[in-house]
Amino acid sequence: DSLGWKRWFSEEKAENADLPRSSRDLGPFHRLFLLRVMRQDRIGAALTQFVLDNLGEEYIEQPPYDMQAAYEESSALSPFFFVLFPGVDPTSMIESMARTLGMTDANGRFMNISMGQGQEKIALNGLIKIAKEGGD
C-alpha cells in the first residue's frame, strides 16, 4: 500500500484524490486529520470544502460590507473604527454615507484622518471637540 500512499501524497489536490485502498473508508472529517498531518499545504482548501458541504455557502462567502447597517448599529457610546489592510480603502464609502447624513468637513461634523506621523494630536483634538459639543 506504500505506492498508493506515495501516489496520494504526490497528488496536486490530495483532498480530492482517492485514498489508498486501506483507508478509503475514512469519512470527510477524518480525512481532514490526515491532510493536516501529511499535506498541510492542502488543509485550507479541504476545510473550505468541508464547511461548504456541511454548513453551507453562507459560512464561506462573506456578504458585502453594509455601511448603512454598521451606522445604524453604532452610537455615541459604541462608535466604529476601521482597521485597514493594504489594498482596502473605505474612504469613498464613508464620505458618501456622511454626506447623506449631512455630515461634512465644511460643517465640522465629519473629520477624515489618515493616522500616521503627526496625526495623533489632530485626531485627539477632534475627539475632544466632538465630546464637548456633542454629535451624532
Secondary structure, DSSP 4 states (H G I P E B T S, - for coil): -HHHHHHHHH-TTTTTSPPPGGGTT--HHHHHHHHHHH-GGGHHHHHHHHHHHHT-GGGTSPPPP-HHHHHHH--SSS-------TT---HHHHHHHHHHTT--TTTTS-------TT-HHHHHHHHHHHHHH---
